[in-house]
Amino acid sequence: MQGAEPSWQEWIASNLSAGCDPADMQGRMIAAGWNEADARAALASGIGQVFPGLTAQAIALPVVPDMGMATCDGRDIKVIMRLASPAVAMCESVLSPAECAELLAYAHDRGLHPSTVVDELSGQNVPHPERSSAGVMLARAETGLIDRLERRLAALTDWPIANGEGLQILRYRKGQEYRPHFDSFPDGAGGAVHTARGGQRVNTVLVYLQSPEAGGGTAFPACGLTVCPQPGSAVIFRNVDGTGRRDPASLHAGLPVVHGEKVVMTYWQRAGPYA
């Protein structure tokens, strides 16, 4: 194991003692050439040495579906791709063409407004050039269709519907993008503003409602994966590791639309009931 090198042991111990975030440390170790399993093992060993008696406990998390078929709400959903790290699944036929069309019409009727991001320090939702889309937040069970889709996605991931946020619909026109970011909230006061309601965002379900003519893929830089949007399909990915801390490998981006227009629906799942 790479963790046997004394210089790394010293680096891990000194950074943990200084209060550094183990998730950030893991990301730096992977960037330096470590594999994920060795980095986690070395950090766990370091935590045990620096903080005797403290052990990281695994927590329950939503399911990221494995390859094969799943039936939810009477629909046969096919999982065509599954990665272990980051935990990502690509699913076909999550929504029907009619459901996509109904959601698109409803979102335009409700009105789309410039998107915001969560400020890592203050926790406030603020405009930012890294996210140039327009969107609308929907209340849980706002319509019969929305209620049915929330239940379908909750069943697909085997996670309580009470732990889901309301659906968000986002539109990206030519040149618009969402630069690399995390869906999970940061540690500290900024994140605490949001985790006070339902805890951490542990899982993301991103459903494509409309595809652009070119561009607009969803990219995961840590593994070199880019998912091309197809209407009715969804990419499901976990935002945290097995102990509930931000997973550096969950960094992702909505690539710029080159031609046409992309519309997506996002369903975020929390660690606990969201209200």
TORSESE-552673 format. One line per 5 residues: number of its first residue (from 1); their letters; for each residue x, y, z of N, C-alpha, C, CB. Coordinates in steps of 0.05 Angstrom, whole numbers, padded with zeros to 5 digits, always signed. Glycine has a CB too. Layout:
! residues N
NUM = a = X/Y/Z/X/Y/Z/X/Y/Z/X/Y/Z  ...
This chain:
! residues 275
1 = mqgae = +00017/-00024/+00000/+00000/+00000/+00000/+00017/+00025/+00000/-00019/+00000/+00025  +00010/+00045/-00015/+00025/+00070/-00016/+00026/+00084/+00011/+00014/+00089/-00037  +00006/+00079/+00028/+00004/+00092/+00054/+00027/+00085/+00072/-00021/+00085/+00066  +00043/+00064/+00065/+00065/+00056/+00082/+00089/+00075/+00082/+00075/+00028/+00075  +00089/+00093/+00062/+00111/+00112/+00060/+00110/+00132/+00083/+00110/+00127/+00032
6 = pswqe = +00132/+00135/+00098/+00132/+00153/+00121/+00124/+00182/+00114/+00159/+00153/+00134  +00133/+00192/+00091/+00127/+00220/+00084/+00097/+00224/+00082/+00141/+00228/+00058  +00083/+00205/+00070/+00054/+00207/+00068/+00040/+00204/+00095/+00043/+00186/+00049  +00050/+00186/+00112/+00039/+00183/+00139/+00041/+00209/+00154/+00053/+00160/+00154  +00064/+00222/+00152/+00069/+00248/+00166/+00050/+00269/+00154/+00098/+00257/+00163
11 = wiasn = +00047/+00270/+00128/+00030/+00290/+00115/+00001/+00286/+00124/+00031/+00287/+00084  -00009/+00261/+00125/-00036/+00256/+00133/-00040/+00264/+00162/-00042/+00226/+00130  -00021/+00256/+00180/-00024/+00263/+00208/-00024/+00293/+00213/-00002/+00249/+00224  -00006/+00307/+00200/-00004/+00336/+00204/-00028/+00351/+00194/+00022/+00347/+00191  -00039/+00342/+00171/-00062/+00355/+00160/-00087/+00349/+00176/-00066/+00347/+00131
16 = lsagc = -00091/+00325/+00186/-00113/+00318/+00203/-00112/+00334/+00229/-00114/+00288/+00208  -00088/+00336/+00240/-00085/+00351/+00265/-00091/+00380/+00262/-00056/+00348/+00276  -00087/+00390/+00237/-00092/+00419/+00232/-00121/+00424/+00225/-00075/+00428/+00209  -00138/+00402/+00225/-00166/+00405/+00220/-00174/+00405/+00190/-00176/+00431/+00231  -00157/+00395/+00173/-00164/+00393/+00145/-00186/+00373/+00140/-00138/+00386/+00128
21 = dpadm = -00201/+00377/+00119/-00223/+00360/+00111/-00212/+00335/+00098/-00243/+00375/+00092  -00218/+00311/+00110/-00208/+00286/+00098/-00217/+00282/+00069/-00218/+00262/+00114  -00241/+00292/+00062/-00250/+00289/+00034/-00232/+00305/+00015/-00279/+00298/+00031  -00225/+00329/+00023/-00206/+00345/+00007/-00179/+00332/+00006/-00204/+00373/+00018  -00170/+00321/+00028/-00144/+00307/+00029/-00144/+00283/+00010/-00137/+00298/+00057
26 = qgrmi = -00166/+00268/+00010/-00169/+00245/-00008/-00167/+00254/-00037/-00195/+00230/-00003  -00180/+00276/-00044/-00178/+00286/-00071/-00150/+00293/-00079/-00196/+00310/-00075  -00135/+00305/-00061/-00107/+00312/-00067/-00090/+00287/-00070/-00096/+00330/-00045  -00095/+00267/-00054/-00080/+00242/-00056/-00085/+00228/-00083/-00087/+00223/-00033  -00110/+00227/-00091/-00117/+00215/-00117/-00104/+00230/-00140/-00148/+00214/-00121
31 = aagwn = -00104/+00257/-00138/-00091/+00273/-00158/-00061/+00268/-00160/-00096/+00303/-00153  -00050/+00260/-00137/-00021/+00255/-00135/-00014/+00226/-00144/-00010/+00259/-00107  -00034/+00211/-00151/-00029/+00184/-00162/-00039/+00161/-00146/+00000/+00181/-00165  -00051/+00166/-00122/-00062/+00144/-00106/-00087/+00133/-00119/-00068/+00154/-00078  -00092/+00107/-00115/-00119/+00097/-00122/-00137/+00102/-00098/-00118/+00066/-00129
36 = eadar = -00163/+00103/-00104/-00183/+00111/-00084/-00183/+00094/-00059/-00210/+00112/-00096  -00181/+00067/-00063/-00182/+00048/-00041/-00159/+00053/-00022/-00183/+00020/-00051  -00135/+00056/-00032/-00111/+00060/-00015/-00113/+00087/-00001/-00086/+00059/-00032  -00123/+00108/-00015/-00125/+00134/-00002/-00145/+00133/+00021/-00135/+00155/-00023  -00167/+00120/+00018/-00187/+00118/+00040/-00175/+00102/+00063/-00213/+00104/+00030
41 = aalas = -00161/+00080/+00057/-00150/+00063/+00078/-00129/+00079/+00094/-00137/+00038/+00066  -00112/+00094/+00079/-00091/+00110/+00093/-00103/+00131/+00110/-00072/+00122/+00072  -00124/+00145/+00100/-00138/+00165/+00116/-00151/+00153/+00141/-00158/+00180/+00099  -00164/+00130/+00138/-00177/+00117/+00160/-00156/+00110/+00182/-00192/+00092/+00151  -00133/+00100/+00173/-00112/+00094/+00192/-00102/+00119/+00206/-00088/+00080/+00177
46 = gigqv = -00099/+00141/+00190/-00090/+00166/+00202/-00110/+00177/+00222/-00085/+00186/+00181  -00136/+00175/+00216/-00156/+00185/+00235/-00155/+00169/+00260/-00184/+00182/+00222  -00151/+00143/+00258/-00149/+00126/+00282/-00125/+00133/+00300/-00147/+00097/+00275  -00103/+00142/+00287/-00079/+00149/+00302/-00081/+00177/+00314/-00054/+00147/+00284  -00092/+00195/+00299/-00093/+00223/+00308/-00116/+00227/+00328/-00097/+00243/+00285
51 = fpglt = -00139/+00212/+00323/-00162/+00214/+00341/-00169/+00187/+00351/-00186/+00227/+00326  -00154/+00176/+00371/-00159/+00149/+00381/-00189/+00146/+00390/-00140/+00143/+00404  -00200/+00123/+00382/-00228/+00118/+00390/-00248/+00128/+00371/-00233/+00130/+00417  -00240/+00145/+00351/-00259/+00155/+00331/-00257/+00138/+00306/-00253/+00185/+00325  -00279/+00126/+00298/-00280/+00110/+00274/-00302/+00120/+00256/-00284/+00080/+00280
56 = aqaia = -00298/+00119/+00230/-00318/+00128/+00211/-00339/+00106/+00207/-00305/+00135/+00184  -00364/+00112/+00211/-00385/+00093/+00209/-00399/+00095/+00182/-00405/+00097/+00232  -00403/+00072/+00169/-00417/+00072/+00144/-00446/+00080/+00149/-00415/+00044/+00131  -00458/+00094/+00130/-00486/+00102/+00133/-00502/+00091/+00110/-00488/+00133/+00134  -00528/+00090/+00113/-00546/+00082/+00092/-00547/+00104/+00071/-00574/+00075/+00103
61 = lpvvp = -00548/+00096/+00045/-00548/+00115/+00023/-00568/+00105/+00002/-00520/+00118/+00011  -00577/+00123/-00015/-00594/+00114/-00038/-00580/+00094/-00056/-00603/+00138/-00054  -00595/+00078/-00069/-00583/+00059/-00088/-00576/+00073/-00114/-00603/+00035/-00093  -00553/+00068/-00124/-00546/+00075/-00152/-00549/+00048/-00167/-00516/+00087/-00155  -00569/+00046/-00184/-00577/+00020/-00195/-00554/+00006/-00210/-00600/+00023/-00214
66 = dmgma = -00553/-00021/-00208/-00534/-00037/-00223/-00544/-00043/-00251/-00529/-00063/-00208  -00527/-00053/-00267/-00534/-00060/-00295/-00558/-00079/-00296/-00510/-00073/-00309  -00575/-00075/-00315/-00598/-00093/-00318/-00624/-00077/-00321/-00600/-00112/-00295  -00646/-00091/-00314/-00672/-00079/-00317/-00684/-00074/-00289/-00691/-00096/-00334  -00699/-00052/-00287/-00714/-00046/-00263/-00742/-00037/-00271/-00700/-00024/-00245
71 = tcdgr = -00762/-00045/-00256/-00790/-00036/-00262/-00799/-00018/-00239/-00809/-00061/-00265  -00806/+00007/-00246/-00816/+00026/-00227/-00840/+00041/-00239/-00793/+00047/-00220  -00861/+00042/-00223/-00885/+00056/-00232/-00895/+00045/-00259/-00880/+00086/-00234  -00892/+00019/-00263/-00901/+00006/-00287/-00883/+00010/-00311/-00927/+00016/-00293  -00860/+00023/-00308/-00842/+00027/-00330/-00818/+00009/-00328/-00833/+00057/-00332
76 = dikvi = -00809/-00002/-00350/-00785/-00018/-00351/-00762/+00000/-00357/-00787/-00041/-00372  -00744/+00003/-00338/-00721/+00021/-00340/-00696/+00005/-00343/-00719/+00040/-00315  -00680/+00011/-00363/-00656/-00005/-00369/-00631/+00011/-00360/-00654/-00012/-00399  -00614/-00002/-00343/-00589/+00010/-00335/-00568/+00002/-00355/-00581/+00002/-00306  -00557/+00020/-00371/-00539/+00013/-00392/-00510/+00018/-00386/-00546/+00029/-00417
81 = mrlas = -00504/+00032/-00363/-00477/+00037/-00355/-00476/+00041/-00325/-00466/+00062/-00369  -00455/+00030/-00312/-00452/+00032/-00283/-00422/+00034/-00276/-00465/+00009/-00268  -00414/+00055/-00262/-00387/+00058/-00252/-00387/+00055/-00222/-00375/+00086/-00261  -00364/+00046/-00211/-00362/+00043/-00182/-00351/+00069/-00169/-00343/+00020/-00176  -00332/+00082/-00183/-00321/+00107/-00171/-00315/+00127/-00193/-00295/+00100/-00155
86 = pavam = -00330/+00149/-00193/-00353/+00155/-00176/-00376/+00136/-00182/-00362/+00184/-00180  -00394/+00133/-00162/-00417/+00115/-00166/-00437/+00129/-00185/-00431/+00109/-00139  -00438/+00120/-00210/-00454/+00132/-00231/-00469/+00110/-00246/-00436/+00149/-00250  -00494/+00115/-00252/-00509/+00097/-00269/-00524/+00113/-00290/-00530/+00080/-00252  -00524/+00102/-00315/-00539/+00114/-00337/-00563/+00097/-00343/-00521/+00117/-00362
91 = cesvl = -00587/+00109/-00342/-00612/+00094/-00345/-00628/+00104/-00369/-00629/+00096/-00320  -00640/+00086/-00384/-00657/+00093/-00406/-00687/+00090/-00399/-00651/+00075/-00430  -00704/+00106/-00412/-00733/+00104/-00410/-00743/+00110/-00382/-00742/+00077/-00419  -00730/+00128/-00368/-00740/+00136/-00341/-00766/+00151/-00344/-00718/+00152/-00326  -00768/+00168/-00364/-00793/+00183/-00371/-00801/+00176/-00399/-00789/+00214/-00367
96 = spaec = -00827/+00178/-00404/-00837/+00174/-00431/-00835/+00200/-00447/-00866/+00163/-00431  -00836/+00199/-00474/-00837/+00224/-00490/-00860/+00242/-00482/-00839/+00217/-00519  -00883/+00231/-00475/-00906/+00247/-00467/-00901/+00261/-00441/-00931/+00230/-00465  -00888/+00248/-00422/-00882/+00260/-00396/-00861/+00282/-00400/-00871/+00239/-00376  -00841/+00278/-00417/-00822/+00299/-00422/-00835/+00324/-00433/-00800/+00289/-00441
101 = aella = -00853/+00319/-00453/-00867/+00342/-00466/-00884/+00357/-00446/-00884/+00332/-00489  -00898/+00342/-00428/-00916/+00355/-00408/-00899/+00372/-00388/-00932/+00334/-00393  -00876/+00361/-00380/-00860/+00376/-00361/-00848/+00401/-00375/-00837/+00358/-00351  -00840/+00399/-00400/-00829/+00422/-00414/-00850/+00444/-00416/-00820/+00414/-00443  -00874/+00437/-00423/-00895/+00457/-00425/-00902/+00470/-00398/-00921/+00445/-00437
106 = yahdr = -00902/+00453/-00377/-00908/+00463/-00351/-00887/+00482/-00341/-00912/+00440/-00331  -00861/+00475/-00346/-00839/+00493/-00337/-00840/+00520/-00351/-00812/+00479/-00342  -00847/+00520/-00376/-00848/+00546/-00391/-00872/+00562/-00381/-00850/+00541/-00421  -00894/+00549/-00374/-00917/+00563/-00363/-00910/+00575/-00336/-00941/+00544/-00361  -00895/+00561/-00320/-00888/+00571/-00293/-00868/+00594/-00295/-00876/+00548/-00276
111 = glhps = -00851/+00594/-00316/-00832/+00615/-00319/-00804/+00606/-00310/-00840/+00640/-00303  -00784/+00612/-00326/-00756/+00604/-00320/-00740/+00629/-00313/-00743/+00590/-00345  -00724/+00627/-00292/-00709/+00649/-00281/-00680/+00642/-00279/-00720/+00658/-00253  -00662/+00662/-00280/-00633/+00657/-00279/-00625/+00639/-00255/-00617/+00683/-00278  -00608/+00619/-00260/-00601/+00600/-00239/-00581/+00613/-00220/-00589/+00575/-00252
116 = tvvde = -00579/+00601/-00196/-00560/+00610/-00176/-00543/+00586/-00167/-00575/+00623/-00152  -00522/+00592/-00151/-00506/+00572/-00138/-00506/+00577/-00108/-00477/+00571/-00150  -00498/+00557/-00092/-00495/+00560/-00063/-00467/+00571/-00057/-00499/+00533/-00048  -00465/+00595/-00045/-00440/+00606/-00037/-00427/+00589/-00015/-00443/+00635/-00028  -00402/+00580/-00019/-00390/+00561/-00001/-00385/+00573/+00027/-00363/+00551/-00013
121 = lsgqn = -00383/+00599/+00029/-00378/+00612/+00055/-00404/+00620/+00069/-00360/+00636/+00051  -00422/+00634/+00055/-00446/+00644/+00068/-00469/+00625/+00067/-00454/+00670/+00056  -00469/+00607/+00048/-00492/+00589/+00044/-00515/+00601/+00029/-00501/+00580/+00071  -00512/+00626/+00020/-00533/+00639/+00006/-00534/+00630/-00024/-00530/+00670/+00007  -00558/+00631/-00036/-00561/+00625/-00064/-00555/+00651/-00080/-00589/+00614/-00071
126 = vphpe = -00534/+00650/-00096/-00525/+00675/-00109/-00521/+00669/-00139/-00500/+00686/-00096  -00524/+00690/-00156/-00517/+00687/-00185/-00487/+00682/-00188/-00527/+00711/-00201  -00479/+00667/-00208/-00451/+00663/-00212/-00446/+00656/-00242/-00440/+00640/-00193  -00424/+00666/-00253/-00419/+00661/-00282/-00414/+00632/-00288/-00395/+00677/-00291  -00408/+00615/-00268/-00403/+00587/-00273/-00429/+00572/-00280/-00390/+00574/-00249
131 = rssag = -00452/+00584/-00274/-00478/+00571/-00280/-00496/+00591/-00295/-00492/+00562/-00253  -00498/+00587/-00321/-00512/+00606/-00338/-00539/+00597/-00348/-00494/+00613/-00362  -00551/+00578/-00336/-00577/+00567/-00344/-00600/+00585/-00333/-00581/+00538/-00336  -00624/+00577/-00340/-00648/+00588/-00328/-00665/+00565/-00319/-00664/+00607/-00348  -00680/+00569/-00297/-00695/+00546/-00287/-00718/+00554/-00269/-00677/+00528/-00272
136 = vmlar = -00732/+00533/-00259/-00754/+00537/-00241/-00754/+00514/-00220/-00781/+00538/-00256  -00758/+00521/-00195/-00761/+00501/-00174/-00790/+00495/-00170/-00748/+00512/-00147  -00796/+00469/-00168/-00824/+00460/-00165/-00828/+00450/-00137/-00831/+00439/-00186  -00852/+00453/-00126/-00858/+00443/-00100/-00862/+00413/-00102/-00883/+00457/-00088  -00857/+00399/-00080/-00862/+00370/-00081/-00892/+00364/-00086/-00854/+00357/-00054
141 = aetgl = -00897/+00345/-00104/-00924/+00337/-00111/-00941/+00361/-00121/-00938/+00324/-00087  -00928/+00379/-00135/-00942/+00404/-00144/-00964/+00397/-00164/-00922/+00423/-00158  -00961/+00376/-00179/-00982/+00366/-00197/-00983/+00336/-00195/-00977/+00375/-00227  -01003/+00324/-00206/-01005/+00295/-00206/-00981/+00282/-00220/-01030/+00286/-00219  -00973/+00293/-00243/-00949/+00282/-00257/-00924/+00284/-00240/-00945/+00296/-00283
146 = idrle = -00920/+00307/-00227/-00896/+00311/-00211/-00896/+00292/-00187/-00894/+00341/-00201  -00918/+00288/-00175/-00920/+00269/-00152/-00913/+00241/-00162/-00949/+00270/-00141  -00923/+00233/-00185/-00917/+00207/-00195/-00888/+00203/-00202/-00935/+00201/-00220  -00876/+00224/-00214/-00847/+00222/-00221/-00829/+00221/-00196/-00839/+00245/-00239  -00836/+00237/-00176/-00821/+00236/-00151/-00821/+00208/-00139/-00831/+00257/-00131
151 = rrlaa = -00845/+00195/-00139/-00847/+00168/-00128/-00832/+00148/-00145/-00877/+00161/-00127  -00832/+00152/-00171/-00817/+00134/-00189/-00787/+00136/-00184/-00823/+00141/-00218  -00777/+00160/-00181/-00748/+00163/-00176/-00740/+00154/-00148/-00740/+00193/-00180  -00758/+00158/-00129/-00752/+00148/-00102/-00751/+00117/-00102/-00774/+00158/-00082  -00769/+00105/-00117/-00769/+00075/-00119/-00745/+00065/-00133/-00795/+00066/-00133
156 = ltdwp = -00737/+00079/-00155/-00713/+00070/-00170/-00688/+00070/-00154/-00710/+00088/-00195  -00686/+00089/-00135/-00662/+00091/-00118/-00666/+00080/-00090/-00654/+00120/-00116  -00690/+00069/-00085/-00697/+00056/-00059/-00691/+00076/-00036/-00680/+00030/-00055  -00702/+00100/-00038/-00697/+00121/-00018/-00724/+00134/-00011/-00676/+00141/-00028  -00729/+00141/+00014/-00755/+00153/+00021/-00761/+00178/+00005/-00755/+00159/+00051
161 = iange = -00786/+00179/-00004/-00794/+00203/-00019/-00793/+00228/-00001/-00823/+00199/-00030  -00797/+00224/+00025/-00795/+00247/+00044/-00767/+00260/+00044/-00803/+00238/+00072  -00747/+00245/+00035/-00719/+00255/+00035/-00712/+00270/+00009/-00700/+00232/+00040  -00732/+00273/-00009/-00726/+00286/-00034/-00733/+00315/-00034/-00740/+00272/-00056  -00717/+00332/-00047/-00724/+00359/-00052/-00745/+00361/-00075/-00699/+00377/-00058
166 = glqil = -00757/+00384/-00078/-00774/+00388/-00101/-00758/+00387/-00127/-00789/+00414/-00099  -00771/+00379/-00148/-00757/+00378/-00174/-00749/+00406/-00184/-00775/+00364/-00195  -00727/+00406/-00198/-00717/+00431/-00210/-00714/+00426/-00240/-00690/+00441/-00197  -00725/+00444/-00256/-00722/+00442/-00285/-00704/+00465/-00295/-00750/+00443/-00299  -00684/+00458/-00311/-00664/+00477/-00320/-00662/+00477/-00351/-00637/+00471/-00308
171 = ryrkg = -00659/+00500/-00363/-00656/+00503/-00392/-00629/+00515/-00398/-00679/+00520/-00404  -00615/+00503/-00417/-00589/+00513/-00426/-00591/+00519/-00456/-00566/+00492/-00420  -00586/+00544/-00463/-00585/+00552/-00491/-00556/+00552/-00501/-00599/+00579/-00495  -00553/+00559/-00527/-00526/+00559/-00539/-00506/+00574/-00522/-00527/+00570/-00567  -00483/+00561/-00516/-00462/+00573/-00500/-00465/+00571/-00470/-00460/+00601/-00508
176 = qeyrp = -00489/+00564/-00461/-00494/+00562/-00432/-00483/+00536/-00421/-00524/+00566/-00425  -00475/+00536/-00395/-00462/+00513/-00383/-00464/+00515/-00353/-00432/+00512/-00391  -00455/+00494/-00340/-00452/+00494/-00311/-00424/+00482/-00306/-00474/+00477/-00295  -00405/+00499/-00299/-00377/+00491/-00296/-00374/+00471/-00273/-00359/+00515/-00292  -00350/+00457/-00272/-00347/+00436/-00252/-00355/+00444/-00224/-00318/+00426/-00252
181 = hfdsf = -00370/+00428/-00211/-00381/+00435/-00184/-00389/+00409/-00170/-00405/+00454/-00187  -00395/+00412/-00144/-00406/+00391/-00128/-00435/+00397/-00122/-00390/+00387/-00102  -00452/+00376/-00121/-00480/+00380/-00112/-00482/+00379/-00082/-00498/+00359/-00125  -00463/+00365/-00069/-00463/+00364/-00039/-00455/+00391/-00028/-00444/+00342/-00029  -00464/+00396/-00003/-00459/+00422/+00009/-00431/+00421/+00023/-00481/+00429/+00030
186 = pdgag = -00418/+00443/+00025/-00391/+00444/+00038/-00394/+00441/+00069/-00377/+00469/+00031  -00372/+00433/+00081/-00371/+00434/+00110/-00371/+00463/+00119/-00346/+00419/+00121  -00376/+00467/+00145/-00375/+00494/+00156/-00401/+00508/+00155/-00355/+00510/+00141  -00400/+00534/+00162/-00425/+00550/+00165/-00440/+00552/+00139/-00418/+00578/+00174  -00426/+00554/+00116/-00440/+00557/+00090/-00458/+00533/+00085/-00421/+00560/+00068
191 = gavht = -00447/+00509/+00089/-00463/+00485/+00085/-00484/+00481/+00105/-00445/+00461/+00084  -00479/+00489/+00130/-00498/+00485/+00152/-00524/+00499/+00147/-00486/+00494/+00178  -00524/+00521/+00132/-00549/+00535/+00126/-00568/+00516/+00112/-00543/+00560/+00108  -00557/+00498/+00095/-00574/+00481/+00079/-00578/+00453/+00092/-00562/+00477/+00052  -00557/+00442/+00105/-00560/+00416/+00117/-00578/+00416/+00141/-00532/+00405/+00125
196 = arggq = -00585/+00440/+00151/-00604/+00441/+00174/-00631/+00430/+00165/-00606/+00470/+00184  -00637/+00430/+00139/-00662/+00420/+00129/-00657/+00394/+00114/-00676/+00441/+00110  -00657/+00372/+00128/-00655/+00346/+00115/-00627/+00335/+00112/-00666/+00348/+00088  -00607/+00349/+00122/-00579/+00339/+00120/-00567/+00342/+00092/-00579/+00310/+00128  -00546/+00327/+00088/-00531/+00330/+00063/-00546/+00320/+00039/-00505/+00314/+00066
201 = rvntv = -00539/+00332/+00015/-00549/+00321/-00010/-00531/+00297/-00017/-00547/+00343/-00033  -00542/+00273/-00013/-00526/+00249/-00017/-00527/+00237/-00045/-00535/+00228/+00003  -00548/+00244/-00060/-00552/+00232/-00086/-00565/+00252/-00106/-00570/+00206/-00084  -00558/+00249/-00131/-00570/+00265/-00152/-00582/+00248/-00174/-00549/+00285/-00164  -00606/+00254/-00182/-00618/+00241/-00206/-00623/+00263/-00226/-00645/+00226/-00199
206 = lvylq = -00609/+00262/-00249/-00610/+00282/-00269/-00624/+00270/-00294/-00582/+00293/-00277  -00648/+00280/-00300/-00664/+00269/-00322/-00664/+00289/-00345/-00693/+00263/-00312  -00659/+00278/-00369/-00659/+00295/-00393/-00686/+00297/-00405/-00638/+00285/-00413  -00697/+00321/-00409/-00723/+00325/-00421/-00721/+00333/-00450/-00738/+00347/-00406  -00700/+00347/-00458/-00696/+00356/-00485/-00666/+00357/-00492/-00709/+00383/-00491
211 = speag = -00658/+00346/-00514/-00630/+00345/-00522/-00623/+00367/-00541/-00623/+00318/-00535  -00599/+00378/-00538/-00589/+00398/-00558/-00580/+00383/-00583/-00567/+00415/-00546  -00576/+00398/-00604/-00566/+00386/-00629/-00537/+00379/-00626/-00569/+00406/-00652  -00522/+00394/-00609/-00494/+00387/-00605/-00485/+00399/-00578/-00476/+00399/-00628  -00467/+00385/-00564/-00457/+00394/-00538/-00476/+00388/-00516/-00452/+00424/-00539
216 = ggtaf = -00471/+00400/-00492/-00489/+00397/-00470/-00486/+00371/-00454/-00516/+00399/-00479  -00464/+00356/-00457/-00461/+00332/-00442/-00456/+00337/-00413/-00438/+00315/-00454  -00459/+00316/-00397/-00453/+00317/-00368/-00426/+00302/-00364/-00476/+00304/-00351  -00406/+00317/-00354/-00379/+00307/-00352/-00371/+00302/-00323/-00359/+00326/-00365  -00356/+00280/-00319/-00345/+00273/-00293/-00315/+00272/-00296/-00356/+00245/-00281
221 = pacgl = -00300/+00294/-00290/-00272/+00296/-00296/-00255/+00274/-00282/-00261/+00322/-00288  -00263/+00265/-00258/-00247/+00246/-00243/-00243/+00220/-00258/-00259/+00241/-00217  -00262/+00212/-00275/-00260/+00187/-00289/-00261/+00190/-00319/-00283/+00168/-00280  -00261/+00214/-00329/-00261/+00219/-00358/-00287/+00211/-00372/-00239/+00204/-00370  -00309/+00211/-00357/-00335/+00203/-00368/-00351/+00227/-00377/-00351/+00186/-00348
226 = tvcpq = -00363/+00226/-00401/-00382/+00246/-00410/-00407/+00232/-00419/-00370/+00264/-00432  -00430/+00239/-00407/-00456/+00227/-00414/-00470/+00246/-00434/-00473/+00222/-00389  -00479/+00235/-00456/-00493/+00251/-00476/-00523/+00251/-00470/-00487/+00241/-00505  -00536/+00274/-00469/-00564/+00275/-00461/-00583/+00263/-00483/-00572/+00303/-00456  -00600/+00246/-00474/-00621/+00234/-00491/-00648/+00238/-00477/-00616/+00204/-00498
231 = pgsav = -00669/+00248/-00490/-00694/+00253/-00476/-00705/+00228/-00462/-00715/+00264/-00496  -00713/+00231/-00437/-00725/+00209/-00422/-00704/+00192/-00407/-00740/+00192/-00439  -00679/+00196/-00413/-00658/+00181/-00398/-00649/+00196/-00374/-00633/+00175/-00417  -00634/+00183/-00356/-00625/+00196/-00331/-00598/+00186/-00324/-00645/+00191/-00308  -00582/+00203/-00312/-00557/+00195/-00299/-00561/+00199/-00269/-00533/+00212/-00310
236 = ifrnv = -00554/+00178/-00254/-00557/+00177/-00225/-00529/+00175/-00213/-00575/+00154/-00215  -00523/+00193/-00195/-00496/+00191/-00183/-00497/+00199/-00153/-00476/+00209/-00198  -00478/+00188/-00139/-00476/+00193/-00110/-00457/+00216/-00105/-00466/+00167/-00095  -00464/+00233/-00087/-00448/+00257/-00081/-00429/+00254/-00057/-00466/+00280/-00076  -00432/+00232/-00042/-00416/+00228/-00017/-00404/+00200/-00017/-00434/+00232/+00008
241 = dgtgr = -00385/+00196/+00001/-00373/+00169/+00004/-00390/+00153/+00024/-00344/+00171/+00013  -00380/+00130/+00031/-00395/+00112/+00049/-00400/+00122/+00077/-00382/+00086/+00050  -00385/+00143/+00085/-00389/+00155/+00111/-00404/+00181/+00110/-00361/+00160/+00124  -00414/+00189/+00086/-00430/+00213/+00084/-00414/+00239/+00079/-00445/+00217/+00109  -00388/+00236/+00074/-00373/+00260/+00068/-00371/+00265/+00038/-00344/+00258/+00080
246 = rdpas = -00368/+00290/+00030/-00366/+00296/+00001/-00346/+00279/-00012/-00359/+00326/-00002  -00354/+00266/-00035/-00336/+00249/-00050/-00323/+00267/-00072/-00351/+00225/-00063  -00296/+00270/-00071/-00283/+00287/-00092/-00289/+00277/-00120/-00253/+00287/-00087  -00293/+00251/-00124/-00298/+00240/-00150/-00326/+00248/-00161/-00296/+00210/-00150  -00343/+00259/-00144/-00370/+00267/-00154/-00370/+00294/-00168/-00389/+00268/-00131
251 = lhagl = -00347/+00307/-00170/-00344/+00332/-00185/-00355/+00328/-00214/-00315/+00343/-00186  -00372/+00345/-00223/-00384/+00342/-00249/-00390/+00369/-00262/-00410/+00325/-00248  -00396/+00369/-00288/-00401/+00394/-00302/-00422/+00389/-00324/-00375/+00405/-00314  -00438/+00410/-00329/-00456/+00411/-00352/-00441/+00425/-00374/-00483/+00424/-00346  -00432/+00411/-00395/-00416/+00423/-00415/-00432/+00443/-00432/-00404/+00401/-00433
256 = pvvhg = -00418/+00462/-00445/-00433/+00483/-00460/-00449/+00471/-00483/-00413/+00503/-00472  -00473/+00482/-00487/-00489/+00474/-00509/-00477/+00487/-00534/-00519/+00483/-00505  -00473/+00471/-00555/-00461/+00482/-00580/-00483/+00491/-00600/-00443/+00460/-00593  -00503/+00474/-00603/-00526/+00481/-00620/-00551/+00471/-00607/-00523/+00469/-00649  -00573/+00486/-00609/-00598/+00478/-00598/-00602/+00485/-00569/-00601/+00448/-00601
261 = ekvvm = -00618/+00469/-00555/-00626/+00476/-00528/-00628/+00450/-00512/-00653/+00491/-00527  -00617/+00450/-00488/-00619/+00427/-00470/-00637/+00434/-00446/-00590/+00418/-00460  -00654/+00416/-00438/-00671/+00420/-00415/-00668/+00394/-00397/-00701/+00425/-00422  -00663/+00398/-00372/-00659/+00376/-00353/-00677/+00379/-00329/-00630/+00373/-00345  -00682/+00358/-00316/-00697/+00358/-00290/-00679/+00346/-00269/-00724/+00343/-00293
266 = tywqr = -00675/+00360/-00247/-00657/+00350/-00226/-00674/+00343/-00201/-00637/+00372/-00218  -00667/+00319/-00190/-00680/+00310/-00166/-00657/+00304/-00146/-00697/+00284/-00171  -00655/+00320/-00125/-00635/+00317/-00104/-00647/+00302/-00080/-00624/+00344/-00096  -00631/+00283/-00070/-00640/+00267/-00047/-00622/+00273/-00023/-00639/+00237/-00054  -00635/+00278/+00000/-00621/+00285/+00024/-00617/+00261/+00042/-00637/+00307/+00039
271 = agpya = -00600/+00264/+00062/-00594/+00242/+00081/-00618/+00237/+00098/-00570/+00249/+00098  -00634/+00257/+00104/-00658/+00254/+00121/-00682/+00268/+00110/-00652/+00265/+00149  -00704/+00268/+00123/-00728/+00281/+00113/-00724/+00310/+00108/-00751/+00277/+00133  -00733/+00319/+00085/-00730/+00347/+00076/-00756/+00362/+00078/-00719/+00349/+00048  -00756/+00385/+00092/-00781/+00400/+00095/-00774/+00430/+00094/-00794/+00394/+00122
